[in-house]
Structure formats: structure tokens, C-alpha cells
Amino acid sequence: MSTQKLVLKTLFVSMAAIMAAPTYAENKLPRIDVVGEGVEDATKQPGAVSIVTKEDLELMQPMSTEDALREVPGLVIKPEEESAVVVNIGMRGLSAADSKTLVLEDGVPVAPGLFVGNARYYNPRIQRMESIEVLKGAASLRYGPSTIGGVINYKTKTPEDGVAISGRVGSDNYKETTIEAGGSAPSGEAFGGLVYTKAESDGFQDKDFKMNDLMVKGGMALGDNQWVSAKFTHYDNDANISYRGLFLEEFENEVSYNPAPDDYFLTERDSFDINHELKISPNIKLNTLVYWSQVYRDYWRYGVDTAASTAANSWVYTDDVAGNNRSFERQGVDSRLNIQHQLLGLNNQTELGVRFDTEMMKDTKILATRAQPRSGTLSKDVEQSATSMAFYGQNRFEINDKLAVTPGLRIESYVQRTDDLQDNTNDGKTTNTELMPGVGATFQAAPMAQVFGGVYKAFAPAQNADAIDGGTDQKLEAERSTNIEIGVRGANQDLSYELAAFRMDFQNQVIPSNSGGFVNANGGKTLHQGIEGAVGFDLGAGLSFDANATYVPDAKFVDGDNDGNRVTYAPELVAHIKLGYKTGGLQTALSANYISEQYTDAANTEALQENTSGFFKGKLDSYTTVDLNAHYAVNKQLSVFGAVKNLTDEHYIASLRQGIYAGPERSFELGAKYKF
């Protein structure tokens, strides 16, 4: 593995490598990055940084963004189905069933609602991504609420001249086609393009889906000191998935059928972003982002006879159908002023910003029947909305050529409202303002050792659907945490590494109620602390070795009814190892991912069991999956790739809800890409 690839892949580099940072490309479109461009920006972050590069994505050929994140230290995925229609990401001992890690695309929040709820309903498609940034620590304060774990930023592809067509086929009749096309003006001052993906599959356990994803993106120069870019996306997916999984006997018998064959999760999303960059002077730059999105999510579910289902060890469905249908709309402005100056005779880098955001969710429920499964009586019609204003600022003081200190502050103020259009006595309102200070530092202790660390206040808002119910403020507190991190990283020609210790001390954590169902409650104080580490070796002769692990001995409640119990979906150990080989145009990788045992309810129930509402709980056993990937560049135009996922055909429980979600069985993929 070359030094350049090591640096780009891990960004665990010493300050001595800064001079090797790449310059900005002429056709770079303005956008808000979380880490930035090149090594210099990465080493300025007073927190752990991970990058999934374009080269990594080409080798992995992931089916979803969650596939692409499995190699990132500190992260854990709660799988539900292999195409990852919904988001379930945990970080550093935070539950993968909650939303305490902010997810962005080109700096824009991708969740349908950060304040109104249901952050998991949309997951961006990996086919239009060129890289992924993951940032933890105090620097994540700059990007919004719900950054307790950190922030993930998907960076979309920049259009390139020409046309490329790729396709792949795989197990369960998987078929995917992607078209990339781009062009530029002769002057090079304007360019644009598109990425379109169509994919469909019969699905593991017959959970079929049909998906379309389109991105149109372009930009142009406005004189010598301004750029403007625009991006439009459209996504739709008809997925035959459900919150209902298998019963234990069905799982043990390794049945292959869909436990909810008539339930459908129908999603559609459109978005539009405009980015403007103005270089006021060589030392002052202003970036302004205007964004809009709307999401429709219709979830048609058949009713069950719970008692009969329990007796039969399989779901027994009735003729009743419920359409739990929700639509979302968001618009906002995010503007950031970056200034380089010489305050106090020191090199300083200041960022000042403001963000205004509005969200609205229309929550309806339609009672239908099997005879007419898509229309019926409107039994619920509620509008939930939120308006938020945030101010933030930080200043990086370069004390000397080794030490830099970065204090910062974010102020987030928001109003949440619920309007019941059928019964205005159920209307409600709640308000909150949060001050989140933080400070981080980096210190170049040696050419191979940059020490970093920080402490900051983080929070995630109680979302409308939880905070207000039936017109009553449920008194769910915003989740507040004091976070501490300290670590060391470095790199040379053959070795890169990072090691970080972390602690998150919650005043209160909102959790699913022990009574089951979809009801949430104040869970009380929790403590999360542990270590994460990553290392990469160039072994020579084309061989490379990469490994990372996150060990969280403490992810527990420290008061209340669950005192001493472990937080849900927070495994004690997550580990990943990968052996790579490269020769000529061929790259291969054999990787293994380990997830230790984890609890699915705050009471830490040991044995798998079903409650009276049909929800399952219990401890999940540990499991290990192994993948084999290969990518071969035949020439500059043609490349072929393939993968075997879950090589050992591990049979495991991935997660629980209303039943057991079994992990996908062994699967195969084969594809090719041709550039015209």
C-alpha cells in the first residue's frame, strides 16, 4: 500500500506530511465539507477522523451506505434488511436503534426530521457517493444537533466529462444499472452531469424491492472569486419489508419466506440544494447553502391476531390494513464565514455560522381492508412542525508549530408544535434553547505522533412524535451529554494508526419504554466510555493489513429502574480486520467483521421472548461475517468486480422488533463498469 493511499484512506497522519496535501481541483464545486480537502484539513480536527475513499468504495462495491460504513472504527450497524432502506447506525456505545449521530449529504441533513421525528426513514444511496467523512469529538458541534456520537457526511460524486455505464447482478435475482454522464464548457468555468441508478431484487427472504435514484449536479464560476452549484435528487423505493420478523422456531429452521408478505414500505424523496462560495479576500471566504427536501413514506401493514400468532409460532394475519403514512418537508439556510487572521500575533482560523431550519411532518393513518388495501377511513390527521435557529463559532489558535487550541460554541433554539386536524384539543407546543460549548486541541508530540483531544457539551432533541402525544407535553428531556475524547495518531510510509479513548456522560437518555411498542420514556443517566483503535500496515509485495476495534466496557444506565443495565444495541466489542492484495490492475480483500453480544431492551432480558404487543426482546448472540471482494481494471475504460458476502454462510440474529430479523445468508455479486 502506497503512502498516498494510506494517507487518503485513514487520514491518521502527522503534521510532517502536510506538504504532501493535494491542491484544489479547478472543477471543485462549492459545498460544506465536514473534514475538508486533503491532509492539512484532517490534521486540524481535534477529534478522530475516518474517511471511506473512492478507492475503498470501488473495491467494496457496497450495496448500501451501511455496507460502506462497516469498516469505520467506532460504528455499529443494526441490520434490518440487506438494502438498508432505513438508517440504524450507532457510534461509540450509543444505541444503533436511536438517532444520536448526525447524518449529512454534502453538508445537508438527510433525515426527514431532526426535530419532528423519524430520522431513520431515509437512507441515501451509495451509488452516487464518491467518499464518506466521519468526524467525532468537539469539532462536530459545528454541524447541528444530534452530534453526541459525531457526524457522518456522504460526499456525492463530482461530474466528469464523458459517460460511464456500470451494472451488476447477484443473488436473489439482484439487478442494478448505473449511468454517469457529464460535460463541461470549453472554458472549464461551467460543468454538470448526472448519476442514475435503477436496482431491483427478489430479496433475501423474498423481501423484494424496486428502487430508482437520480442525481443531477452542476455549477459555474461567477467571475474570478465566486462559484455557484446546484444539485437535484430524486429517489423512490417500493420495498416489501415490515417491522415484523420471524418467530424463534422459524429462525431456527432457517425459513426463507417473508414473514409479512403483504406489508409494503413505500418511500419517495426529492431534494434541491444551492451552494454559493464567495472569496471576499485571500483570507476570507463565505459559503452559503440553501436546501429543500420532501419525503413521502407510506407504510401499509396488515393486522395480526397476536394470540393466534403466538400459538402458531408464526404471524396470523387478519383482513384489517393500516396505512401509517407520513410526509415531510424541510427547508433551510446554512451560512459560514471563514477568516484567517493574526489575532494576538498568532495564526488564527475562525469560522462563524448561522443556520435556520424549518420542518413539517404530516402524520396520517388510514384504516383499510384486504379487499381495498390502499384506501379507507382517515383515523388520524396530525401535523407536527419545528422551527430552529442555530448560531455557532470557533477559533483555532495556532500557539506554535506544534500546538493548536480550538474553542467553540453552538447555540440551538427551537420550537416544536403539534396540530391535530381532527381534534384541536390535542394541540401542543414545546420550546427549548441549548448552549453547547466545547474546546479541542492538537499537539504534534513527534513526527509519528499527533495527540488530539477535546471536551464538549452535546445534545439530541426529544422529537415531536415522542415529546408531544395527545396534546400533552410528555416532558421528555433533550438528551444532554458531556463528551471527553483523547487520542493519538500518526503515519509513515508503511504504517498508519489511531488510538482514542472516549467518555460520554448523559444527564438523561430517551429510550424505548420497557412496556414495549413504540412508546419512549426518560431513561435517566447513562455512561458510555471505552477505546477505539485502527491500524494499517503495508506488508510489501502488494499485501496490506488493516484492522480496527472498538471496546466499550461501559454503556450503561447509572440510575433509575435500569441502574447497572447495558444500553440497547450497544455491543461491548466491535472489530474488523482486512487482508488486501494488489498487483497491476487487480485488487482483492478478505475481511471479517465481529459483533459481540448485545441487549435489545433496557431491562436486559436474557432469553428471547415476545410480549403481549407482539414485540420481541432478549439478548442477541455474537456473530462474525466474512466477505471477499475483488476489483480488476482491465484498462482505462473497463473494470470488472465481484463479491461474496457472508462467505461462511453465518446464520445469526441481526436485530429484533416485532419478530426476529435474520442476517442475510451467503450471497454473490458480479459487475462491470465501462467509461466511454
Secondary structure, DSSP 8 states (H G I E B T S, - for coil): --HHHHHHHH----GGGGGG-----TT------SS-SHHHHHHT-SS-EEEE-HHHHHHH--SSHHHHHTTSTTEEE--SSTT--S--EEETTS-TTS--EEEEETTEE-SS-SSSS-GGG----GGGEEEEEEE-SGGGGGG-S--SSEEEEEEE----SEEEEEEEEETTTEEEEEEEEEEE-TTSSEEEEEEEEEEEE--GGG--EEEEEEEEEEEEE-SSSEEEEEEEEEEEEEE---SB-B-HHHHHTT--S-SSTT-EEEEEEEEEEEEEEEEEETTEEEEEEEEEEEEEEEEEEEEE-HHHHHHHTS--EEEEEEEEEEEEEEEEEEEEEEEEE-GGGSEEEEEEEEEEEEEEEEEEEEEEESSSTT--EEEEEEEEEEEEEEEEEEEEEE-SSSEEEEEEEEEEEEEEEEEESS-GGG-EEEEEEEEEEEEEEEEEEETTEEEEEEEEEEEE---HHHHEETTEE-----EEEEEEEEEEEEE-SSEEEEEEEEEEEES--EEE-TT-TT-EEE---EEEEEEEEEEEEEEETTEEEEEEEEEEEEEEE-SSTTTT-B-TT--SEEEEEEEEEEETTEEEEEEEEEE--EESSTT---S-EE-TTS-EE-EE--EEEEEEEEEEE-SSSEEEEEEEESTT----EEEESBSEEE----EEEEEEEEE-
